[in-house]
Amino acid sequence: MKNVKKFLLFVLIFLITFLPNIAILSSEEDEVLISQTFSSKTVLLNEFMKAKEELLINIYGWTDFDFIPTLINIAKNGVEIKVILEEAPYLSETQNFDIRDMLRKYGIDVRWAKEDFFLTHAKYVVIDGTSAIVLTGNFTYSSFSKNREFGLITYNTENAKVLRDLFYADFERLQFQNTNPNVLVSPIDSRTKVENALKSAKKSVKIWEQSISDPGIIKILKDLKDKGVDVKILMPVSSASTTKEYLGDSVLALPNPYIHAKAFIVDDSFAYIGSNNFTTPSFDNEREVALFTYDSEVINELKMIWDWDLSHSYSP
């Protein structure tokens, strides 16, 4: 019986990972989880092509030119496209220049991110002010071929409006305030919201994270463990050993795919998907964006992927 369950789990993970254009919809079609390693680019482009009036893109790193033909066609159809790019991504200070120049060549308005932040690490898209996509990954080849990444498409107009307002505030170098409890924006409120979300755990916390070093977050996770909460953290091999020094056997390394995702599930009841690493600059000095989701279908798919990743991880 155990072997049958393992086989069924393998089949389900294979389907969501390798078949194109598969996205799990909630019963009300409010949210869609993007989780495919190879076909998530297609899902994104399909969403972009729904734009009738406006397409807003804020991305940290962009080296994948496969997006360009679709965006050119969208612009030719009269859709106004605006893009915010980080001018100097960490250790890749000039990687966005070619994309900026290419987009501008075709009349797309591209601006460097606000100088107020150490980095604009956020990755999100707003379509016609009525839907939005928040991503853990960038528009790079690694994101679509090597990494564990997630994206959340929201058709909730309140979420989309907040992200649209945020985009234009950053685009025009204006101030922004956030009152939406399900949208997280660094350095405004994501520290408080993430900390409170983690503290609320009664049974379990399942975390995918690329980097964990913030003392406040580490203390919260240690306190949860002391209270008997089952804390598990999946990380890249390159950072798992260091984090294990702080958080012990909660930390597990996943060799493949590379964990670039920033996501967690609390008590199997709600989840965070976004751009925050669990580092002090990410919460306090950078522009980051994330969403909380309570959608049961999204949570169930995340749990299924978690089980797969956990079964292929090891103690560093």
Backbone bond lengths (Angstrom), bond angles and torsions (degrees), N, CA, C in turn:
res aa  C-N    CA-C-N  psi(-1)  N-CA   C-N-CA  omega(-1)  CA-C   N-CA-C  phi
1 M - - - 1.456 - - 1.530 111.09 -
2 K 1.342 115.20 -40.66 1.457 119.77 178.94 1.521 111.10 -61.98
3 N 1.334 117.25 -39.24 1.465 120.61 179.06 1.519 111.94 -66.07
4 V 1.337 116.17 -36.15 1.465 120.68 177.98 1.521 110.10 -63.40
5 K 1.345 116.37 -43.61 1.470 119.98 179.27 1.523 111.20 -62.83
6 K 1.329 116.44 -41.26 1.462 120.03 178.78 1.520 110.95 -63.10
7 F 1.347 116.17 -40.12 1.463 119.93 179.51 1.525 110.68 -64.68
8 L 1.344 116.96 -43.90 1.467 120.10 179.46 1.523 111.19 -63.05
9 L 1.337 116.62 -39.49 1.452 120.07 176.98 1.521 110.84 -62.33
10 F 1.337 116.76 -41.54 1.459 120.61 178.58 1.523 110.54 -61.21
11 V 1.330 117.56 -44.12 1.464 121.36 -178.82 1.523 110.39 -62.16
12 L 1.342 116.91 -44.14 1.462 119.98 -178.13 1.529 111.32 -64.90
13 I 1.332 116.93 -44.07 1.456 120.05 179.01 1.519 111.02 -64.10
14 F 1.333 116.41 -39.76 1.469 120.24 178.11 1.519 110.44 -59.67
15 L 1.337 116.48 -43.32 1.457 120.07 -176.99 1.519 111.69 -64.07
16 I 1.340 117.82 -46.76 1.456 118.77 -176.47 1.519 111.77 -75.64
17 T 1.337 116.95 -18.77 1.454 119.36 -177.13 1.518 112.22 -89.83
18 F 1.317 117.48 -37.80 1.462 118.95 -169.20 1.523 115.09 -110.67
19 L 1.320 119.50 -21.39 1.449 118.90 -179.00 1.519 110.00 -82.92
20 P 1.338 118.69 135.24 1.455 121.44 -176.24 1.509 112.30 -73.19
21 N 1.356 114.01 153.51 1.456 122.96 170.10 1.512 114.02 62.43
22 I 1.318 118.48 20.15 1.454 119.78 175.38 1.513 108.40 -92.03
23 A 1.319 117.15 127.20 1.452 122.16 173.88 1.512 106.96 -143.96
24 I 1.321 116.12 138.03 1.445 120.25 -175.60 1.520 109.42 -88.03
25 L 1.329 117.61 121.21 1.449 122.83 -179.74 1.515 110.40 -97.05
26 S 1.327 116.27 143.58 1.448 119.26 170.93 1.514 108.84 -73.13
27 S 1.337 117.00 166.60 1.455 120.46 -177.99 1.522 111.49 -62.68
28 E 1.352 117.41 -29.59 1.452 121.20 178.09 1.521 111.52 -95.57
29 E 1.309 116.67 1.47 1.455 122.77 179.86 1.521 112.11 55.98
30 D 1.336 116.37 38.76 1.457 120.64 177.50 1.515 111.79 -85.20
31 E 1.331 116.73 -31.47 1.456 120.26 -174.03 1.517 111.17 -142.60
32 V 1.326 114.71 148.72 1.460 122.12 177.89 1.518 107.85 -132.80
33 L 1.328 116.45 130.60 1.455 120.52 174.55 1.520 109.42 -89.83
34 I 1.318 116.86 129.10 1.456 122.35 172.16 1.520 107.22 -100.33
35 S 1.326 116.54 121.37 1.466 118.03 -175.32 1.513 113.82 -138.34
36 Q 1.317 118.26 -4.80 1.456 120.53 -174.36 1.522 111.62 -73.72
37 T 1.310 115.64 134.34 1.459 119.44 179.18 1.526 111.23 -68.85
38 F 1.338 117.14 -42.35 1.466 119.67 -171.69 1.526 114.19 -101.24
39 S 1.314 118.83 -23.62 1.465 119.61 -173.45 1.514 114.13 -111.96
40 S 1.337 118.25 4.29 1.459 119.19 -179.29 1.525 112.10 -64.45
41 K 1.334 116.89 -27.76 1.465 119.41 177.10 1.529 110.54 -61.74
42 T 1.320 116.22 -41.12 1.461 120.38 177.98 1.519 111.40 -62.51
43 V 1.331 116.66 -41.95 1.462 120.96 177.76 1.524 110.11 -60.11
44 L 1.329 117.23 -44.62 1.458 120.82 179.54 1.528 111.68 -62.10
45 L 1.327 116.36 -46.98 1.464 119.63 -178.75 1.528 111.30 -62.86
46 N 1.320 116.77 -37.56 1.470 119.96 176.88 1.528 111.05 -62.08
47 E 1.335 116.53 -39.02 1.469 119.40 177.06 1.522 110.62 -67.26
48 F 1.330 116.94 -41.77 1.465 120.21 179.57 1.533 110.69 -58.02
49 M 1.329 116.05 -39.91 1.464 120.28 -175.68 1.524 112.97 -71.47
50 K 1.335 117.71 -7.34 1.461 120.91 174.93 1.531 111.56 -78.63
51 A 1.327 116.72 -13.73 1.464 120.42 -177.15 1.527 110.98 -63.45
52 K 1.313 116.20 132.82 1.458 122.20 177.33 1.526 112.35 -109.66
53 E 1.340 116.22 -29.14 1.455 119.86 -175.46 1.519 113.36 -126.16
54 E 1.352 117.18 -39.34 1.458 119.20 -168.34 1.526 110.92 -151.66
55 L 1.333 115.27 136.72 1.461 121.80 176.36 1.530 107.70 -133.65
56 L 1.333 115.83 117.66 1.464 122.01 -176.98 1.517 108.74 -114.40
57 I 1.339 116.68 127.41 1.470 121.38 -176.19 1.526 109.32 -127.19
58 N 1.322 116.04 122.49 1.468 121.80 171.11 1.525 106.95 -116.83
59 I 1.330 116.58 117.16 1.469 119.39 -175.18 1.529 109.21 -140.24
60 Y 1.317 114.96 142.70 1.468 121.11 -178.02 1.527 111.86 -78.82
61 G 1.333 115.87 -49.13 1.460 120.45 -178.90 1.514 111.19 -130.56
62 W 1.344 116.50 133.58 1.470 119.91 -176.44 1.531 108.47 -142.08
63 T 1.328 115.06 104.92 1.466 120.80 177.11 1.521 112.26 -126.32
64 D 1.324 117.12 -1.91 1.467 121.71 -177.72 1.532 109.39 -92.66
65 F 1.334 115.94 109.20 1.463 120.96 -176.35 1.531 112.81 -80.54
66 D 1.334 117.69 -2.45 1.468 119.76 179.66 1.526 112.16 -62.80
67 F 1.321 117.56 -21.49 1.465 120.83 179.99 1.526 112.43 -74.56
68 I 1.332 117.12 -23.13 1.463 120.78 -168.21 1.536 113.45 -61.94
69 P 1.345 120.53 -49.99 1.474 118.57 -178.23 1.522 113.53 -57.56
70 T 1.335 116.89 -41.61 1.460 119.62 179.47 1.519 110.90 -63.99
71 L 1.334 117.21 -43.73 1.461 119.94 -179.67 1.526 111.63 -65.26
72 I 1.328 117.27 -36.90 1.469 120.20 177.23 1.527 110.32 -62.50
73 N 1.322 116.47 -44.48 1.474 120.42 178.69 1.526 111.30 -63.93
74 I 1.335 116.90 -40.04 1.463 120.07 178.29 1.523 110.08 -62.40
75 A 1.327 116.44 -43.36 1.467 120.44 178.99 1.526 111.32 -64.04
76 K 1.339 117.11 -39.49 1.469 120.87 178.92 1.524 111.51 -63.26
77 N 1.329 116.65 -25.79 1.472 120.74 178.83 1.525 112.37 -83.31
78 G 1.324 116.48 7.68 1.456 120.14 173.89 1.519 115.13 94.38
79 V 1.332 117.46 5.41 1.461 120.42 178.83 1.524 108.96 -80.07
80 E 1.328 117.28 131.81 1.455 121.50 176.97 1.520 109.22 -81.20
81 I 1.321 116.98 121.18 1.463 122.22 -178.88 1.520 108.86 -113.01
82 K 1.322 115.64 129.67 1.451 121.81 174.85 1.528 108.31 -127.52
83 V 1.341 115.99 144.04 1.468 121.39 -175.44 1.517 109.86 -134.60
84 I 1.333 115.72 135.28 1.460 122.36 168.86 1.524 107.93 -111.44
85 L 1.331 116.46 126.64 1.464 122.52 178.55 1.525 110.11 -120.88
86 E 1.319 116.36 144.07 1.457 120.71 169.06 1.538 108.16 -69.48
87 E 1.318 116.28 128.60 1.462 119.39 -176.19 1.524 112.16 -71.35
88 A 1.327 117.15 -36.03 1.465 119.55 -174.12 1.527 111.30 -138.10
89 P 1.334 117.59 76.65 1.464 119.45 176.14 1.530 111.32 -55.82
90 Y 1.312 116.11 146.98 1.457 121.92 -175.85 1.524 111.36 -56.96
91 L 1.310 116.53 124.29 1.467 125.58 179.58 1.530 113.52 65.17
92 S 1.322 116.91 7.62 1.479 120.96 177.46 1.530 108.09 -141.21
93 E 1.310 116.11 55.97 1.454 121.67 -164.54 1.521 115.23 -62.06
94 T 1.333 117.79 -22.67 1.475 118.86 -177.19 1.530 113.02 -115.46
95 Q 1.340 117.87 10.94 1.461 118.60 -170.82 1.530 113.50 -67.56
96 N 1.329 118.77 -23.01 1.460 120.53 -177.17 1.524 113.95 -91.34
97 F 1.315 117.73 -2.33 1.461 119.92 -175.41 1.529 112.33 -67.10
98 D 1.318 117.73 -40.82 1.467 120.31 -177.99 1.526 111.35 -64.90
99 I 1.326 116.52 -42.74 1.458 120.22 178.75 1.528 110.06 -65.31
100 R 1.319 116.77 -43.00 1.472 119.66 177.77 1.521 110.82 -56.57
101 D 1.314 116.49 -48.23 1.464 120.34 -177.79 1.528 111.34 -65.02
102 M 1.331 117.19 -40.16 1.455 120.78 179.35 1.532 111.58 -63.88
103 L 1.332 116.93 -45.68 1.465 120.69 -179.64 1.525 110.76 -64.40
104 R 1.317 116.49 -42.21 1.470 119.29 179.66 1.525 111.56 -64.82
105 K 1.309 116.07 -32.77 1.466 120.35 178.66 1.525 110.83 -58.11
106 Y 1.331 116.41 -32.48 1.466 120.64 -178.76 1.529 112.41 -100.71
107 G 1.331 115.62 19.96 1.453 119.85 171.84 1.514 115.80 82.21
108 I 1.315 117.85 12.87 1.464 121.26 179.43 1.523 108.86 -87.89
109 D 1.327 116.18 131.59 1.463 122.42 -175.58 1.528 109.45 -78.58
110 V 1.322 116.56 111.19 1.469 122.60 -178.64 1.514 108.97 -119.52
111 R 1.330 115.99 131.95 1.456 120.42 177.20 1.528 109.80 -131.26
112 W 1.331 114.87 147.61 1.459 119.06 172.35 1.526 109.06 -69.57
113 A 1.323 115.48 152.66 1.458 121.28 -179.37 1.529 111.27 -65.42
114 K 1.328 114.83 161.83 1.463 120.95 178.63 1.522 111.39 -57.37
115 E 1.318 114.87 143.62 1.459 120.25 179.67 1.526 112.51 -79.65
116 D 1.341 117.29 -4.02 1.463 121.32 -176.55 1.531 112.60 -65.07
117 F 1.325 115.84 -24.05 1.456 120.39 -172.21 1.523 110.52 -109.46
118 F 1.344 114.45 150.87 1.464 119.36 175.78 1.527 109.87 -57.81
119 L 1.335 116.46 -43.98 1.466 123.48 172.67 1.518 108.22 -146.35
120 T 1.328 116.76 148.87 1.464 120.29 164.35 1.513 106.34 -98.95
121 H 1.328 114.59 96.45 1.462 123.28 -172.81 1.531 111.69 -96.40
122 A 1.326 117.61 -1.93 1.459 122.33 -177.93 1.517 111.35 -65.88
123 K 1.356 114.72 151.51 1.462 121.27 177.65 1.536 107.05 -137.84
124 Y 1.328 117.17 102.41 1.462 119.75 -179.83 1.524 110.66 -154.04
125 V 1.330 114.83 160.12 1.466 122.92 -178.07 1.523 107.71 -136.23
126 V 1.325 117.30 140.55 1.467 121.89 175.76 1.521 108.33 -122.90
127 I 1.322 116.12 130.90 1.467 122.20 -175.52 1.525 109.55 -117.03
128 D 1.336 115.63 114.21 1.463 123.09 177.65 1.522 113.18 54.71
129 G 1.302 117.62 20.45 1.462 120.50 179.02 1.506 114.61 68.07
130 T 1.345 117.77 7.28 1.466 120.76 -176.56 1.522 113.39 -117.26
131 S 1.320 117.87 -17.25 1.464 121.31 176.46 1.531 108.44 -142.21
132 A 1.318 115.21 161.03 1.465 119.46 -177.69 1.518 109.45 -151.04
133 I 1.318 115.16 158.99 1.462 122.60 177.56 1.514 107.76 -129.16
134 V 1.325 116.82 125.95 1.463 121.64 174.28 1.521 107.65 -112.24
135 L 1.327 116.41 131.49 1.460 122.14 -171.47 1.520 111.60 -121.54
136 T 1.330 115.36 153.60 1.466 120.65 168.79 1.518 110.97 -92.24
137 G 1.319 117.64 -19.38 1.456 122.13 -174.81 1.509 113.06 -111.28
138 N 1.307 114.90 166.26 1.456 122.71 179.33 1.524 110.56 -96.72
139 F 1.331 116.44 178.62 1.461 121.42 175.02 1.529 107.88 -89.60
140 T 1.315 115.29 67.95 1.461 121.74 -178.94 1.522 108.97 -129.08
141 Y 1.316 116.59 160.85 1.460 120.18 -178.46 1.524 111.34 -64.52
142 S 1.320 117.67 -35.39 1.462 120.45 179.26 1.523 111.29 -62.83
143 S 1.320 116.30 -39.47 1.461 119.83 -178.73 1.517 112.17 -59.66
144 F 1.334 116.22 -33.84 1.457 120.17 -174.57 1.526 113.58 -101.75
145 S 1.333 117.74 2.57 1.465 118.01 -178.06 1.522 114.60 -137.00
146 K 1.330 117.80 -22.09 1.462 119.39 -173.32 1.528 114.41 -124.58
147 N 1.320 117.27 -23.94 1.463 120.52 -167.38 1.525 113.38 -97.73
148 R 1.323 115.83 156.12 1.460 121.19 161.70 1.517 106.42 -85.43
149 E 1.314 116.51 112.46 1.452 123.80 -179.97 1.522 109.46 -131.50
150 F 1.329 115.39 158.52 1.459 120.80 173.11 1.521 109.42 -133.66
151 G 1.308 115.10 156.71 1.451 121.82 170.07 1.507 108.57 -140.34
152 L 1.312 116.67 150.79 1.462 120.93 176.50 1.519 108.70 -125.80
153 I 1.332 115.74 117.54 1.459 121.26 173.61 1.520 107.12 -90.38
154 T 1.322 116.63 125.67 1.456 120.63 177.14 1.527 109.83 -115.49
155 Y 1.320 114.86 130.39 1.459 121.19 174.00 1.524 110.72 -101.46
156 N 1.327 115.31 11.68 1.456 121.67 175.78 1.530 108.13 -75.67
157 T 1.326 116.94 115.73 1.462 120.49 -173.31 1.526 112.26 -66.63
158 E 1.334 117.78 -27.32 1.465 119.71 177.78 1.527 110.35 -67.93
159 N 1.333 116.14 -43.87 1.464 119.31 176.11 1.523 110.87 -61.03
160 A 1.334 115.84 -45.45 1.470 120.36 -178.42 1.524 111.44 -62.45
161 K 1.335 116.48 -40.06 1.473 119.74 -179.65 1.529 111.17 -63.52
162 V 1.344 116.53 -42.77 1.461 119.74 179.44 1.529 110.35 -61.37
163 L 1.332 116.78 -44.10 1.469 120.09 -179.10 1.526 111.18 -68.59
164 R 1.327 117.06 -34.02 1.465 119.46 175.59 1.531 110.24 -65.44
165 D 1.326 116.60 -44.05 1.466 120.24 178.20 1.528 110.90 -62.11
166 L 1.333 116.19 -40.26 1.464 120.29 177.84 1.521 110.31 -62.19
167 F 1.332 116.13 -46.06 1.467 119.46 -179.02 1.522 110.52 -56.61
168 Y 1.332 117.16 -50.17 1.464 119.27 -175.94 1.526 111.64 -68.96
169 A 1.325 117.80 -32.20 1.463 119.59 175.59 1.523 110.41 -62.20
170 D 1.318 117.23 -44.68 1.463 120.17 178.81 1.526 111.40 -72.23
171 F 1.322 117.04 -36.43 1.461 121.35 -179.22 1.529 110.87 -63.78
172 E 1.341 115.71 -39.34 1.467 121.29 -176.70 1.526 112.58 -98.53
173 R 1.347 117.97 6.67 1.469 123.10 179.53 1.527 111.29 61.48
174 L 1.338 116.59 46.32 1.453 122.68 179.20 1.523 110.40 -110.69
175 Q 1.326 116.48 168.83 1.457 121.42 176.71 1.532 110.05 -80.63
176 F 1.341 115.74 155.47 1.461 120.33 -178.30 1.518 109.44 -138.93
177 Q 1.330 115.50 140.00 1.450 121.66 174.34 1.526 108.92 -125.20
178 N 1.323 116.23 142.48 1.465 121.14 -176.64 1.527 109.95 -119.35
179 T 1.342 116.05 125.49 1.459 120.90 177.31 1.526 112.18 -117.71
180 N 1.328 116.84 4.24 1.462 120.83 -178.72 1.532 109.40 -87.18
181 P 1.333 119.04 119.66 1.479 120.50 -176.02 1.518 114.18 -68.31
182 N 1.332 117.63 -19.10 1.463 120.53 -176.48 1.520 113.59 -99.59
183 V 1.321 117.47 -2.11 1.463 122.53 174.73 1.524 107.33 -108.99
184 L 1.325 116.69 128.10 1.461 122.15 -179.32 1.522 108.86 -110.90
185 V 1.326 116.44 132.45 1.457 121.03 -178.02 1.531 108.70 -135.02
186 S 1.316 116.53 120.26 1.466 121.13 172.54 1.527 108.65 -91.44
187 P 1.331 116.81 147.13 1.467 126.46 1.79 1.517 113.79 -92.55
188 I 1.348 118.00 26.92 1.462 121.48 -174.19 1.532 112.12 -78.02
189 D 1.333 116.25 -57.82 1.464 118.09 -169.36 1.532 115.10 -143.54
190 S 1.325 118.94 -0.04 1.460 118.23 -174.29 1.527 112.62 -68.86
191 R 1.335 118.39 -31.97 1.467 118.42 176.68 1.533 110.05 -60.01
192 T 1.328 117.01 -52.32 1.460 120.63 -177.92 1.524 111.23 -60.12
193 K 1.323 116.42 -44.02 1.463 119.72 -176.79 1.522 112.42 -69.37
194 V 1.332 117.59 -40.34 1.467 120.33 177.61 1.519 110.34 -66.55
195 E 1.327 116.83 -45.50 1.463 119.64 -179.89 1.530 111.07 -60.69
196 N 1.325 117.20 -45.01 1.467 120.11 179.85 1.526 111.65 -65.26
197 A 1.339 116.13 -37.58 1.469 119.83 178.23 1.523 110.69 -62.56
198 L 1.326 116.69 -45.80 1.458 120.24 179.70 1.524 111.05 -65.26
199 K 1.325 117.14 -42.62 1.467 120.86 -179.75 1.525 112.73 -63.04
200 S 1.321 116.42 -24.57 1.469 119.89 -177.99 1.528 113.27 -75.05
201 A 1.323 117.86 -10.50 1.470 121.28 -176.05 1.520 111.04 -63.62
202 K 1.329 115.53 134.70 1.460 122.29 177.43 1.528 112.00 -111.79
203 K 1.334 116.68 -28.42 1.462 120.53 -174.99 1.525 113.19 -122.04
204 S 1.351 116.26 -49.05 1.464 117.79 -172.15 1.516 111.74 -153.13
205 V 1.338 114.56 150.75 1.459 122.29 169.96 1.517 107.15 -133.76
206 K 1.322 115.96 124.52 1.464 122.71 178.22 1.527 107.48 -113.43
207 I 1.337 116.42 120.90 1.468 120.26 -171.35 1.529 110.63 -126.14
208 W 1.345 115.59 130.71 1.462 121.96 162.70 1.526 106.16 -103.87
209 E 1.309 118.46 123.70 1.465 120.28 178.28 1.521 110.76 -149.05
210 Q 1.303 114.74 141.09 1.464 120.68 177.47 1.520 111.46 -80.51
211 S 1.346 116.34 -35.41 1.460 119.93 -174.90 1.526 110.18 -149.30
212 I 1.337 116.81 134.09 1.466 122.40 177.92 1.528 108.57 -135.00
213 S 1.338 115.84 115.18 1.463 119.39 178.71 1.521 112.64 -147.01
214 D 1.319 119.00 -7.15 1.455 121.38 -177.07 1.525 110.29 -68.61
215 P 1.338 118.74 124.31 1.463 120.95 -176.98 1.530 114.13 -59.23
216 G 1.337 117.04 -38.11 1.460 120.06 179.71 1.514 112.76 -63.82
217 I 1.329 116.73 -44.00 1.461 121.03 179.00 1.529 110.32 -66.50
218 I 1.324 116.91 -42.39 1.473 120.07 179.59 1.522 110.44 -60.78
219 K 1.341 117.57 -41.96 1.463 120.25 178.94 1.526 111.47 -62.96
220 I 1.323 116.76 -41.99 1.470 119.99 179.06 1.526 110.89 -61.28
221 L 1.328 116.37 -44.18 1.465 119.99 -179.31 1.533 110.90 -66.33
222 K 1.333 117.64 -38.35 1.467 120.44 176.04 1.528 110.55 -63.71
223 D 1.334 117.07 -43.09 1.464 120.98 179.59 1.529 111.10 -62.42
224 L 1.327 116.51 -39.76 1.471 120.06 177.97 1.528 110.30 -61.84
225 K 1.320 116.30 -44.11 1.467 120.14 178.46 1.522 110.87 -60.29
226 D 1.329 116.70 -42.14 1.464 120.72 179.96 1.527 111.76 -63.45
227 K 1.344 116.47 -27.92 1.469 120.84 179.31 1.527 112.50 -85.66
228 G 1.337 116.39 -0.67 1.459 119.92 178.76 1.508 115.49 92.22
229 V 1.330 116.83 7.54 1.469 120.03 175.66 1.525 108.68 -73.35
230 D 1.318 115.66 135.63 1.471 121.20 179.60 1.533 108.81 -79.15
231 V 1.325 116.72 101.43 1.459 122.72 -179.19 1.520 108.98 -102.93
232 K 1.331 116.08 120.45 1.456 121.71 176.75 1.528 108.15 -127.06
233 I 1.339 115.70 137.02 1.458 121.11 -177.23 1.517 108.91 -131.19
234 L 1.319 116.86 120.60 1.464 122.32 175.63 1.522 108.92 -98.67
235 M 1.351 115.58 128.06 1.457 120.97 -175.36 1.522 110.39 -137.15
236 P 1.333 117.31 165.26 1.465 119.67 172.04 1.528 110.02 -65.30
237 V 1.308 115.77 154.08 1.460 120.62 178.33 1.530 110.43 -57.18
238 S 1.339 116.91 -35.86 1.459 121.68 -174.36 1.526 113.84 -65.47
239 S 1.328 118.06 -23.82 1.472 119.92 -177.01 1.519 113.82 -119.31
240 A 1.323 118.06 -8.30 1.465 120.52 -174.43 1.525 112.50 -65.45
241 S 1.321 117.64 -41.02 1.468 120.31 -176.03 1.524 111.90 -62.40
242 T 1.338 116.38 -42.42 1.462 119.96 179.63 1.524 110.66 -64.21
243 T 1.323 116.93 -44.34 1.463 120.69 -178.90 1.521 111.56 -67.00
244 K 1.330 116.73 -31.33 1.463 120.39 178.47 1.528 111.73 -61.10
245 E 1.330 117.31 -28.44 1.460 120.52 177.52 1.524 111.22 -61.05
246 Y 1.347 117.50 -29.27 1.460 121.60 179.86 1.526 112.63 -92.74
247 L 1.327 116.01 -37.02 1.466 119.84 -168.06 1.520 113.93 -120.14
248 G 1.311 117.17 7.86 1.458 121.51 169.69 1.510 114.84 60.35
249 D 1.341 115.01 -139.79 1.459 119.84 -171.74 1.526 113.87 -74.66
250 S 1.330 117.37 1.58 1.468 119.64 173.22 1.524 111.50 -70.06
251 V 1.329 116.53 -22.79 1.464 121.61 -173.79 1.524 110.56 -91.48
252 L 1.319 115.50 129.02 1.463 122.59 178.35 1.518 109.64 -128.75
253 A 1.318 116.66 145.00 1.467 122.12 -179.56 1.523 110.18 -100.88
254 L 1.326 116.19 135.95 1.467 121.78 175.72 1.523 108.29 -113.05
255 P 1.335 118.27 113.76 1.469 120.76 -177.47 1.526 113.22 -66.46
256 N 1.321 117.00 -37.27 1.460 120.86 -174.43 1.530 109.40 -158.56
257 P 1.343 117.30 131.70 1.467 128.97 0.18 1.527 111.50 -73.78
258 Y 1.327 115.45 163.67 1.454 121.43 178.10 1.528 109.22 -67.48
259 I 1.328 116.25 128.70 1.463 119.40 -178.20 1.525 109.90 -83.25
260 H 1.319 114.83 102.93 1.458 121.98 170.70 1.526 109.65 -105.61
261 A 1.332 116.60 -11.10 1.458 121.96 -178.12 1.516 111.39 -62.38
262 K 1.336 114.70 150.15 1.456 122.52 171.72 1.524 105.68 -126.06
263 A 1.332 115.67 97.37 1.461 120.29 -174.45 1.523 109.35 -154.47
264 F 1.340 115.52 151.69 1.459 118.54 172.84 1.527 110.17 -152.71
265 I 1.330 114.31 156.37 1.458 123.23 178.95 1.520 108.21 -121.37
266 V 1.322 117.01 130.33 1.463 121.92 179.20 1.528 109.51 -109.55
267 D 1.332 115.79 121.61 1.474 122.84 176.20 1.524 112.77 52.70
268 D 1.322 116.84 27.31 1.472 122.33 -179.11 1.530 112.14 54.95
269 S 1.338 116.82 24.73 1.465 119.61 -175.48 1.523 113.65 -118.84
270 F 1.337 118.33 -30.66 1.457 120.37 174.35 1.520 108.69 -148.65
271 A 1.336 115.35 163.50 1.460 120.10 -174.36 1.523 110.73 -140.33
272 Y 1.316 113.95 157.34 1.462 124.12 173.45 1.522 107.80 -112.32
273 I 1.331 116.99 134.78 1.463 122.53 172.34 1.528 107.35 -136.50
274 G 1.340 116.50 125.51 1.451 117.84 -179.04 1.508 113.30 -177.63
275 S 1.329 116.05 -153.63 1.463 120.47 -171.66 1.526 113.67 -109.94
276 N 1.337 118.05 -5.36 1.467 119.93 -176.28 1.517 112.93 -70.59
277 N 1.329 116.90 122.95 1.451 120.22 157.94 1.526 107.17 -77.31
278 F 1.329 116.46 158.58 1.458 119.72 177.85 1.531 109.21 -86.15
279 T 1.325 115.16 60.91 1.459 122.23 179.58 1.523 108.74 -125.76
280 T 1.318 116.84 156.70 1.462 120.60 -178.39 1.521 112.76 -62.94
281 P 1.341 120.44 -46.16 1.475 118.77 177.44 1.528 113.16 -59.43
282 S 1.328 117.06 -36.91 1.459 120.60 -177.80 1.526 111.40 -62.30
283 F 1.327 117.17 -37.23 1.464 120.76 179.35 1.522 113.04 -83.37
284 D 1.346 116.91 -35.34 1.464 119.92 -166.40 1.520 115.49 -110.35
285 N 1.340 118.56 -17.55 1.470 119.64 -171.88 1.522 114.37 -129.92
286 E 1.306 118.59 -6.11 1.459 120.97 -174.74 1.529 110.98 -119.46
287 R 1.319 115.65 156.97 1.464 120.37 170.76 1.515 108.00 -84.44
288 E 1.325 115.52 116.39 1.461 123.08 178.52 1.527 108.45 -130.87
289 V 1.318 116.67 154.84 1.459 121.46 179.61 1.521 109.70 -138.78
290 A 1.337 115.98 140.87 1.459 120.94 178.50 1.525 109.70 -152.41
291 L 1.329 114.89 168.12 1.458 122.23 175.43 1.521 109.94 -130.70
292 F 1.328 116.12 145.83 1.453 121.82 163.86 1.527 107.64 -91.89
293 T 1.331 116.73 141.18 1.461 120.88 174.36 1.519 109.68 -128.97
294 Y 1.334 114.76 139.28 1.462 122.35 177.30 1.525 110.38 -116.21
295 D 1.319 116.28 10.22 1.462 121.52 -176.64 1.531 110.06 -70.42
296 S 1.319 117.02 123.41 1.465 121.02 -173.63 1.519 112.73 -64.94
297 E 1.329 117.48 -35.43 1.463 119.81 179.34 1.530 110.62 -68.80
298 V 1.315 116.47 -40.11 1.460 120.08 177.26 1.522 110.05 -63.69
299 I 1.336 116.75 -44.93 1.467 120.90 179.65 1.524 110.35 -61.21
300 N 1.310 117.23 -43.75 1.475 120.40 -178.78 1.522 111.49 -63.14
301 E 1.329 117.46 -39.60 1.462 118.95 179.03 1.530 110.74 -69.05
302 L 1.325 116.25 -40.07 1.465 119.18 176.12 1.532 111.17 -59.95
303 K 1.327 116.51 -42.48 1.467 120.86 179.18 1.528 110.88 -62.83
304 M 1.314 117.47 -38.93 1.454 121.21 179.39 1.532 110.64 -64.35
305 I 1.327 116.64 -42.55 1.461 120.19 177.91 1.524 110.15 -67.82
306 W 1.327 116.09 -38.54 1.462 120.33 176.80 1.532 110.84 -56.99
307 D 1.322 116.71 -46.75 1.470 120.23 -178.70 1.522 111.14 -59.97
308 W 1.319 115.28 -38.95 1.470 119.62 178.58 1.529 110.53 -66.08
309 D 1.322 116.48 -49.92 1.463 120.04 -179.36 1.524 111.39 -62.17
310 L 1.315 116.28 -41.60 1.470 120.33 -179.15 1.521 110.69 -61.69
311 S 1.319 116.17 -40.12 1.466 120.23 -177.71 1.536 112.31 -69.22
312 H 1.343 117.11 -16.04 1.464 121.27 179.91 1.531 112.35 -109.57
313 S 1.312 116.72 12.11 1.464 121.42 -179.79 1.525 110.09 -99.31
314 Y 1.334 115.46 170.76 1.461 120.28 177.82 1.520 109.66 -147.28
315 S 1.308 116.65 162.86 1.467 121.41 177.54 1.521 109.28 -78.62
316 P 1.327 118.85 121.23 1.477 120.63 -176.00 1.524 112.16 -72.84
